[in-house]
Amino acid sequence: MLVIGLTGGIATGKSTASREFKALGVPVIDADEIARTALEPGQAPYTMVVKHFGASVLSQDQTIDRAKLGGIIFNDTGKRQLLNRCTHPYVRRQIIQQLVSLYVRGHSMCVLDVPLLFESGMDRMCAKTLVVSCSAEQQAERLIQRNQLSTEAAQARIAAQMPMQEKEQRATRVLDNRKSRDELAAQVRQVVRDWRPSALRTLASLAAPLGALVGLVCARASWGLPTLCACSLWMVGSWCLF
């Protein structure tokens, strides 16, 4: 299964591109959505965040107030890293579980939507990466309108992220979102056409783990089935994958 990492800068249009992939039937794993569930009461990251940041980040209903938490970590690199240590292991586990689930169900490709794809090192989980980009002026204007921020506040949030130029250089392909949504959608469709693995390749990718499983079962049960068959499946699957 081809895993495509999708990222961008704040307010550059990553979420719009993500919705376009979903509209084409491509499964999307949303790291932001997983991170939100990590901070729900009863989850281990919730307990860790309350322990390290105190009850001041809690709302009256005992849920974590993300705005308060964001205000604490925004200008404090140390506290931002502390929050990441609380949440990232949970997010990574959930992502891996969802990837395995999609793989077992025979999906040929999926998108991993991660705002901090390169910063977190999650790009290493992806065969290809996409960055949604627009001009610096458009980014600031969209952020000001979307979040009702002052120009100074918007620029501060943009400056807190990895520079867009660096993200573009590290990406396999850049999706240009300087124009209309229709043009961005056309670029997403082109990515799917260019990168979607063939049905044969997808089927072959399942042969490797299936071959290993058959081999283990045969060895354990001493069934006398030729393990050569299992080995062949493994080799064919691995060859098609790599």
ZADO-1210 file (C-alpha; in nm, 4 decimals, padded with zeros to 6 digits):
<atoms>
<atom x="00.0000" y="00.0000" z="00.0000" code="MET" pos="1"/>
<atom x="00.1324" y="00.3405" z="-00.0982" code="LEU" pos="2"/>
<atom x="00.1359" y="00.5835" z="00.1956" code="VAL" pos="3"/>
<atom x="00.1327" y="00.9500" z="00.0917" code="ILE" pos="4"/>
<atom x="00.2213" y="01.2123" z="00.3498" code="GLY" pos="5"/>
<atom x="00.0211" y="01.5340" z="00.3181" code="LEU" pos="6"/>
<atom x="00.1224" y="01.8574" z="00.4875" code="THR" pos="7"/>
<atom x="00.1429" y="02.2312" z="00.4363" code="GLY" pos="8"/>
<atom x="00.1639" y="02.5548" z="00.6278" code="GLY" pos="9"/>
<atom x="-00.1087" y="02.6954" z="00.8471" code="ILE" pos="10"/>
<atom x="-00.3951" y="02.8190" z="00.6236" code="ALA" pos="11"/>
<atom x="-00.2349" y="02.7075" z="00.2960" code="THR" pos="12"/>
<atom x="-00.5172" y="02.4656" z="00.2102" code="GLY" pos="13"/>
<atom x="-00.4050" y="02.1260" z="00.3395" code="LYS" pos="14"/>
<atom x="-00.7501" y="02.0412" z="00.4746" code="SER" pos="15"/>
<atom x="-00.9068" y="02.1296" z="00.1400" code="THR" pos="16"/>
<atom x="-00.6681" y="01.8935" z="-00.0385" code="ALA" pos="17"/>
<atom x="-00.7450" y="01.6246" z="00.2199" code="SER" pos="18"/>
<atom x="-01.1176" y="01.6541" z="00.1473" code="ARG" pos="19"/>
<atom x="-01.0475" y="01.6201" z="-00.2256" code="GLU" pos="20"/>
<atom x="-00.8627" y="01.2922" z="-00.1639" code="PHE" pos="21"/>
<atom x="-01.1575" y="01.1650" z="00.0406" code="LYS" pos="22"/>
<atom x="-01.3963" y="01.2630" z="-00.2400" code="ALA" pos="23"/>
<atom x="-01.1932" y="01.0408" z="-00.4738" code="LEU" pos="24"/>
<atom x="-01.2292" y="00.7456" z="-00.2381" code="GLY" pos="25"/>
<atom x="-00.8731" y="00.7597" z="-00.1053" code="VAL" pos="26"/>
<atom x="-00.8646" y="00.6834" z="00.2705" code="PRO" pos="27"/>
<atom x="-00.7234" y="00.9685" z="00.4796" code="VAL" pos="28"/>
<atom x="-00.5705" y="00.9262" z="00.8252" code="ILE" pos="29"/>
<atom x="-00.6047" y="01.2621" z="01.0021" code="ASP" pos="30"/>
<atom x="-00.3367" y="01.3148" z="01.2675" code="ALA" pos="31"/>
<atom x="-00.5152" y="01.6246" z="01.4026" code="ASP" pos="32"/>
<atom x="-00.8312" y="01.4237" z="01.4603" code="GLU" pos="33"/>
<atom x="-00.6327" y="01.1549" z="01.6408" code="ILE" pos="34"/>
<atom x="-00.4601" y="01.4211" z="01.8525" code="ALA" pos="35"/>
<atom x="-00.7997" y="01.5572" z="01.9572" code="ARG" pos="36"/>
<atom x="-00.9075" y="01.2136" z="02.0791" code="THR" pos="37"/>
<atom x="-00.5772" y="01.1864" z="02.2692" code="ALA" pos="38"/>
<atom x="-00.6839" y="01.4775" z="02.4886" code="LEU" pos="39"/>
<atom x="-01.0223" y="01.3316" z="02.5789" code="GLU" pos="40"/>
<atom x="-01.0801" y="01.2323" z="02.9437" code="PRO" pos="41"/>
<atom x="-00.9785" y="00.8741" z="03.0090" code="GLY" pos="42"/>
<atom x="-00.6954" y="00.8686" z="02.7567" code="GLN" pos="43"/>
<atom x="-00.3363" y="00.8396" z="02.8815" code="ALA" pos="44"/>
<atom x="-00.2223" y="01.1661" z="02.7133" code="PRO" pos="45"/>
<atom x="-00.5061" y="01.3531" z="02.8892" code="TYR" pos="46"/>
<atom x="-00.3783" y="01.2359" z="03.2273" code="THR" pos="47"/>
<atom x="-00.0207" y="01.3317" z="03.1403" code="MET" pos="48"/>
<atom x="-00.1192" y="01.6783" z="03.0156" code="VAL" pos="49"/>
<atom x="-00.3185" y="01.7544" z="03.3316" code="VAL" pos="50"/>
<atom x="-00.0278" y="01.6292" z="03.5430" code="LYS" pos="51"/>
<atom x="00.2311" y="01.8478" z="03.3679" code="HIS" pos="52"/>
<atom x="00.0255" y="02.1588" z="03.2877" code="PHE" pos="53"/>
<atom x="-00.2125" y="02.1658" z="03.5828" code="GLY" pos="54"/>
<atom x="-00.5855" y="02.2118" z="03.6273" code="ALA" pos="55"/>
<atom x="-00.5675" y="02.5593" z="03.4707" code="SER" pos="56"/>
<atom x="-00.5964" y="02.3988" z="03.1248" code="VAL" pos="57"/>
<atom x="-00.9281" y="02.2330" z="03.2138" code="LEU" pos="58"/>
<atom x="-01.2742" y="02.3624" z="03.1312" code="SER" pos="59"/>
<atom x="-01.5624" y="02.3408" z="03.3773" code="GLN" pos="60"/>
<atom x="-01.6644" y="02.0040" z="03.2323" code="ASP" pos="61"/>
<atom x="-01.3084" y="01.8736" z="03.2963" code="GLN" pos="62"/>
<atom x="-01.2193" y="01.8574" z="02.9265" code="THR" pos="63"/>
<atom x="-00.8943" y="02.0167" z="02.8159" code="ILE" pos="64"/>
<atom x="-00.9410" y="02.3711" z="02.6878" code="ASP" pos="65"/>
<atom x="-00.7317" y="02.3608" z="02.3712" code="ARG" pos="66"/>
<atom x="-00.7248" y="02.7403" z="02.3459" code="ALA" pos="67"/>
<atom x="-00.5793" y="02.7726" z="02.6971" code="LYS" pos="68"/>
<atom x="-00.3293" y="02.4964" z="02.6304" code="LEU" pos="69"/>
<atom x="-00.2328" y="02.6563" z="02.3007" code="GLY" pos="70"/>
<atom x="-00.1743" y="02.9889" z="02.4725" code="GLY" pos="71"/>
<atom x="00.0652" y="02.8220" z="02.7163" code="ILE" pos="72"/>
<atom x="00.2759" y="02.6377" z="02.4586" code="ILE" pos="73"/>
<atom x="00.2697" y="02.8837" z="02.1682" code="PHE" pos="74"/>
<atom x="00.5690" y="03.0954" z="02.2713" code="ASN" pos="75"/>
<atom x="00.7389" y="02.8347" z="02.4895" code="ASP" pos="76"/>
<atom x="00.9413" y="02.5782" z="02.2960" code="THR" pos="77"/>
<atom x="01.0083" y="02.3692" z="02.6056" code="GLY" pos="78"/>
<atom x="00.6411" y="02.3357" z="02.6946" code="LYS" pos="79"/>
<atom x="00.5518" y="02.2668" z="02.3328" code="ARG" pos="80"/>
<atom x="00.8021" y="01.9821" z="02.3296" code="GLN" pos="81"/>
<atom x="00.6599" y="01.8566" z="02.6596" code="LEU" pos="82"/>
<atom x="00.3104" y="01.8464" z="02.5085" code="LEU" pos="83"/>
<atom x="00.4466" y="01.6573" z="02.2088" code="ASN" pos="84"/>
<atom x="00.6051" y="01.3996" z="02.4392" code="ARG" pos="85"/>
<atom x="00.2661" y="01.3525" z="02.6045" code="CYS" pos="86"/>
<atom x="00.0683" y="01.3087" z="02.2833" code="THR" pos="87"/>
<atom x="00.2976" y="01.1885" z="02.0024" code="HIS" pos="88"/>
<atom x="00.3399" y="00.8242" z="02.1168" code="PRO" pos="89"/>
<atom x="-00.0400" y="00.7848" z="02.1290" code="TYR" pos="90"/>
<atom x="-00.0831" y="00.9516" z="01.7900" code="VAL" pos="91"/>
<atom x="00.1844" y="00.7314" z="01.6321" code="ARG" pos="92"/>
<atom x="00.0281" y="00.4121" z="01.7692" code="ARG" pos="93"/>
<atom x="-00.3136" y="00.5086" z="01.6383" code="GLN" pos="94"/>
<atom x="-00.1705" y="00.5961" z="01.2967" code="ILE" pos="95"/>
<atom x="00.0102" y="00.2620" z="01.2730" code="ILE" pos="96"/>
<atom x="-00.3057" y="00.0750" z="01.3743" code="GLN" pos="97"/>
<atom x="-00.5072" y="00.2547" z="01.1059" code="GLN" pos="98"/>
<atom x="-00.2369" y="00.1918" z="00.8440" code="LEU" pos="99"/>
<atom x="-00.2358" y="-00.1799" z="00.9236" code="VAL" pos="100"/>
<atom x="-00.6156" y="-00.1901" z="00.9072" code="SER" pos="101"/>
<atom x="-00.6208" y="-00.0236" z="00.5639" code="LEU" pos="102"/>
<atom x="-00.3413" y="-00.2507" z="00.4387" code="TYR" pos="103"/>
<atom x="-00.5162" y="-00.5689" z="00.5525" code="VAL" pos="104"/>
<atom x="-00.8374" y="-00.4543" z="00.3840" code="ARG" pos="105"/>
<atom x="-00.6514" y="-00.4318" z="00.0542" code="GLY" pos="106"/>
<atom x="-00.6372" y="-00.0570" z="-00.0063" code="HIS" pos="107"/>
<atom x="-00.3843" y="00.0386" z="-00.2723" code="SER" pos="108"/>
<atom x="-00.3040" y="00.3813" z="-00.1292" code="MET" pos="109"/>
<atom x="-00.3856" y="00.6133" z="00.1579" code="CYS" pos="110"/>
<atom x="-00.3066" y="00.9675" z="00.2684" code="VAL" pos="111"/>
<atom x="-00.1472" y="01.0513" z="00.6023" code="LEU" pos="112"/>
<atom x="-00.2585" y="01.4079" z="00.6844" code="ASP" pos="113"/>
<atom x="-00.0079" y="01.5514" z="00.9344" code="VAL" pos="114"/>
<atom x="00.0422" y="01.9266" z="00.9960" code="PRO" pos="115"/>
<atom x="00.3961" y="01.8690" z="01.1290" code="LEU" pos="116"/>
<atom x="00.4866" y="01.5863" z="00.8928" code="LEU" pos="117"/>
<atom x="00.8553" y="01.6730" z="00.8551" code="PHE" pos="118"/>
<atom x="00.9019" y="01.8225" z="01.2011" code="GLU" pos="119"/>
<atom x="00.7704" y="01.5065" z="01.3702" code="SER" pos="120"/>
<atom x="00.9663" y="01.2697" z="01.1449" code="GLY" pos="121"/>
<atom x="00.6462" y="01.1010" z="01.0265" code="MET" pos="122"/>
<atom x="00.7532" y="01.1585" z="00.6673" code="ASP" pos="123"/>
<atom x="00.9714" y="00.8499" z="00.7185" code="ARG" pos="124"/>
<atom x="00.6500" y="00.6444" z="00.7273" code="MET" pos="125"/>
<atom x="00.5576" y="00.7666" z="00.3784" code="CYS" pos="126"/>
<atom x="00.6732" y="00.6576" z="00.0336" code="ALA" pos="127"/>
<atom x="00.5848" y="00.9990" z="-00.1123" code="LYS" pos="128"/>
<atom x="00.5036" y="01.3387" z="00.0351" code="THR" pos="129"/>
<atom x="00.2885" y="01.6320" z="-00.0728" code="LEU" pos="130"/>
<atom x="00.3019" y="01.9930" z="00.0428" code="VAL" pos="131"/>
<atom x="00.0091" y="02.2292" z="-00.0174" code="VAL" pos="132"/>
<atom x="00.1490" y="02.5761" z="-00.0773" code="SER" pos="133"/>
<atom x="00.0380" y="02.9289" z="-00.1617" code="CYS" pos="134"/>
<atom x="00.1992" y="03.2729" z="-00.1571" code="SER" pos="135"/>
<atom x="00.3049" y="03.4236" z="00.1758" code="ALA" pos="136"/>
<atom x="00.0546" y="03.7058" z="00.1264" code="GLU" pos="137"/>
<atom x="-00.2315" y="03.4636" z="00.0636" code="GLN" pos="138"/>
<atom x="-00.1346" y="03.2532" z="00.3638" code="GLN" pos="139"/>
<atom x="-00.1388" y="03.5529" z="00.5991" code="ALA" pos="140"/>
<atom x="-00.4649" y="03.6877" z="00.4555" code="GLU" pos="141"/>
<atom x="-00.6413" y="03.3508" z="00.4813" code="ARG" pos="142"/>
<atom x="-00.5205" y="03.2997" z="00.8378" code="LEU" pos="143"/>
<atom x="-00.6351" y="03.6483" z="00.9442" code="ILE" pos="144"/>
<atom x="-00.9805" y="03.5921" z="00.7964" code="GLN" pos="145"/>
<atom x="-01.0202" y="03.2347" z="00.9204" code="ARG" pos="146"/>
<atom x="-00.9009" y="03.2848" z="01.2783" code="ASN" pos="147"/>
<atom x="-00.9925" y="03.6532" z="01.3206" code="GLN" pos="148"/>
<atom x="-00.6327" y="03.7437" z="01.4068" code="LEU" pos="149"/>
<atom x="-00.4345" y="04.0632" z="01.3847" code="SER" pos="150"/>
<atom x="-00.1630" y="04.0829" z="01.1207" code="THR" pos="151"/>
<atom x="00.1043" y="04.0551" z="01.3904" code="GLU" pos="152"/>
<atom x="-00.0560" y="03.7495" z="01.5496" code="ALA" pos="153"/>
<atom x="-00.0951" y="03.5786" z="01.2128" code="ALA" pos="154"/>
<atom x="00.2672" y="03.6408" z="01.1202" code="GLN" pos="155"/>
<atom x="00.3796" y="03.5067" z="01.4581" code="ALA" pos="156"/>
<atom x="00.1915" y="03.1800" z="01.4014" code="ARG" pos="157"/>
<atom x="00.3355" y="03.1439" z="01.0524" code="ILE" pos="158"/>
<atom x="00.6881" y="03.2155" z="01.1776" code="ALA" pos="159"/>
<atom x="00.6543" y="02.9454" z="01.4454" code="ALA" pos="160"/>
<atom x="00.6352" y="02.6761" z="01.1756" code="GLN" pos="161"/>
<atom x="00.8975" y="02.5293" z="00.9452" code="MET" pos="162"/>
<atom x="00.9472" y="02.7698" z="00.6501" code="PRO" pos="163"/>
<atom x="00.7333" y="02.6788" z="00.3499" code="MET" pos="164"/>
<atom x="01.0371" y="02.6865" z="00.1227" code="GLN" pos="165"/>
<atom x="01.2010" y="02.4094" z="00.3253" code="GLU" pos="166"/>
<atom x="00.8834" y="02.1996" z="00.3194" code="LYS" pos="167"/>
<atom x="00.8561" y="02.2416" z="-00.0571" code="GLU" pos="168"/>
<atom x="01.2177" y="02.1317" z="-00.1038" code="GLN" pos="169"/>
<atom x="01.1621" y="01.8177" z="00.1033" code="ARG" pos="170"/>
<atom x="00.8346" y="01.7178" z="-00.0634" code="ALA" pos="171"/>
<atom x="00.7984" y="01.4740" z="-00.3511" code="THR" pos="172"/>
<atom x="00.5467" y="01.7103" z="-00.5120" code="ARG" pos="173"/>
<atom x="00.4017" y="02.0533" z="-00.4334" code="VAL" pos="174"/>
<atom x="00.0297" y="02.1251" z="-00.4720" code="LEU" pos="175"/>
<atom x="-00.0083" y="02.4892" z="-00.5779" code="ASP" pos="176"/>
<atom x="-00.3050" y="02.6480" z="-00.4001" code="ASN" pos="177"/>
<atom x="-00.2574" y="03.0046" z="-00.5211" code="ARG" pos="178"/>
<atom x="-00.5638" y="02.9916" z="-00.7445" code="LYS" pos="179"/>
<atom x="-00.9072" y="02.8284" z="-00.7239" code="SER" pos="180"/>
<atom x="-01.0241" y="02.5220" z="-00.5358" code="ARG" pos="181"/>
<atom x="-01.1077" y="02.3611" z="-00.8709" code="ASP" pos="182"/>
<atom x="-00.7439" y="02.3903" z="-00.9761" code="GLU" pos="183"/>
<atom x="-00.6284" y="02.2366" z="-00.6490" code="LEU" pos="184"/>
<atom x="-00.8789" y="01.9537" z="-00.6984" code="ALA" pos="185"/>
<atom x="-00.7411" y="01.8940" z="-01.0484" code="ALA" pos="186"/>
<atom x="-00.3900" y="01.8590" z="-00.9046" code="GLN" pos="187"/>
<atom x="-00.5150" y="01.6080" z="-00.6470" code="VAL" pos="188"/>
<atom x="-00.6806" y="01.4034" z="-00.9220" code="ARG" pos="189"/>
<atom x="-00.3526" y="01.4053" z="-01.1143" code="GLN" pos="190"/>
<atom x="-00.1637" y="01.2790" z="-00.8089" code="VAL" pos="191"/>
<atom x="-00.4074" y="00.9889" z="-00.7748" code="VAL" pos="192"/>
<atom x="-00.3726" y="00.9050" z="-01.1441" code="ARG" pos="193"/>
<atom x="00.0064" y="00.9222" z="-01.1317" code="ASP" pos="194"/>
<atom x="00.0652" y="00.7420" z="-00.8044" code="TRP" pos="195"/>
<atom x="-00.2130" y="00.4867" z="-00.7563" code="ARG" pos="196"/>
<atom x="-00.0534" y="00.1379" z="-00.7594" code="PRO" pos="197"/>
<atom x="-00.1936" y="-00.1159" z="-01.0026" code="SER" pos="198"/>
<atom x="-00.4334" y="-00.3851" z="-00.8823" code="ALA" pos="199"/>
<atom x="-00.1619" y="-00.6460" z="-00.9452" code="LEU" pos="200"/>
<atom x="00.0878" y="-00.4592" z="-00.7308" code="ARG" pos="201"/>
<atom x="-00.1685" y="-00.4222" z="-00.4526" code="THR" pos="202"/>
<atom x="-00.2475" y="-00.7943" z="-00.4653" code="LEU" pos="203"/>
<atom x="00.1217" y="-00.8800" z="-00.4680" code="ALA" pos="204"/>
<atom x="00.1821" y="-00.6624" z="-00.1626" code="SER" pos="205"/>
<atom x="-00.0525" y="-00.8886" z="00.0325" code="LEU" pos="206"/>
<atom x="00.1397" y="-01.1974" z="-00.0747" code="ALA" pos="207"/>
<atom x="00.4409" y="-01.1262" z="00.1464" code="ALA" pos="208"/>
<atom x="00.2646" y="-01.1251" z="00.4853" code="PRO" pos="209"/>
<atom x="00.0292" y="-01.4002" z="00.3679" code="LEU" pos="210"/>
<atom x="00.3253" y="-01.6161" z="00.2727" code="GLY" pos="211"/>
<atom x="00.4889" y="-01.5568" z="00.6093" code="ALA" pos="212"/>
<atom x="00.1664" y="-01.6443" z="00.7887" code="LEU" pos="213"/>
<atom x="00.1197" y="-01.9651" z="00.5894" code="VAL" pos="214"/>
<atom x="00.4805" y="-02.0620" z="00.6553" code="GLY" pos="215"/>
<atom x="00.4456" y="-02.0078" z="01.0296" code="LEU" pos="216"/>
<atom x="00.1202" y="-02.2031" z="01.0449" code="VAL" pos="217"/>
<atom x="00.2693" y="-02.4915" z="00.8477" code="CYS" pos="218"/>
<atom x="00.5799" y="-02.5017" z="01.0633" code="ALA" pos="219"/>
<atom x="00.3827" y="-02.4870" z="01.3861" code="ARG" pos="220"/>
<atom x="00.1211" y="-02.7439" z="01.2901" code="ALA" pos="221"/>
<atom x="00.3607" y="-02.9718" z="01.0981" code="SER" pos="222"/>
<atom x="00.1060" y="-03.0007" z="00.8211" code="TRP" pos="223"/>
<atom x="00.3499" y="-03.1214" z="00.5607" code="GLY" pos="224"/>
<atom x="00.2436" y="-02.8548" z="00.3096" code="LEU" pos="225"/>
<atom x="00.5410" y="-02.7439" z="00.1016" code="PRO" pos="226"/>
<atom x="00.6919" y="-02.4384" z="00.2629" code="THR" pos="227"/>
<atom x="00.8345" y="-02.3572" z="-00.0785" code="LEU" pos="228"/>
<atom x="00.4890" y="-02.2228" z="-00.1671" code="CYS" pos="229"/>
<atom x="00.4949" y="-01.9873" z="00.1286" code="ALA" pos="230"/>
<atom x="00.8500" y="-01.8768" z="00.0517" code="CYS" pos="231"/>
<atom x="00.7552" y="-01.8114" z="-00.3088" code="SER" pos="232"/>
<atom x="00.4635" y="-01.5946" z="-00.2031" code="LEU" pos="233"/>
<atom x="00.6949" y="-01.3976" z="00.0245" code="TRP" pos="234"/>
<atom x="00.9573" y="-01.3488" z="-00.2468" code="MET" pos="235"/>
<atom x="00.7059" y="-01.2441" z="-00.5119" code="VAL" pos="236"/>
<atom x="00.5378" y="-01.0016" z="-00.2751" code="GLY" pos="237"/>
<atom x="00.8670" y="-00.8508" z="-00.1627" code="SER" pos="238"/>
<atom x="00.9908" y="-00.8214" z="-00.5223" code="TRP" pos="239"/>
<atom x="00.6745" y="-00.6395" z="-00.6292" code="CYS" pos="240"/>
<atom x="00.6934" y="-00.4088" z="-00.3298" code="LEU" pos="241"/>
<atom x="01.0581" y="-00.3104" z="-00.3692" code="PHE" pos="242"/>
</atoms>
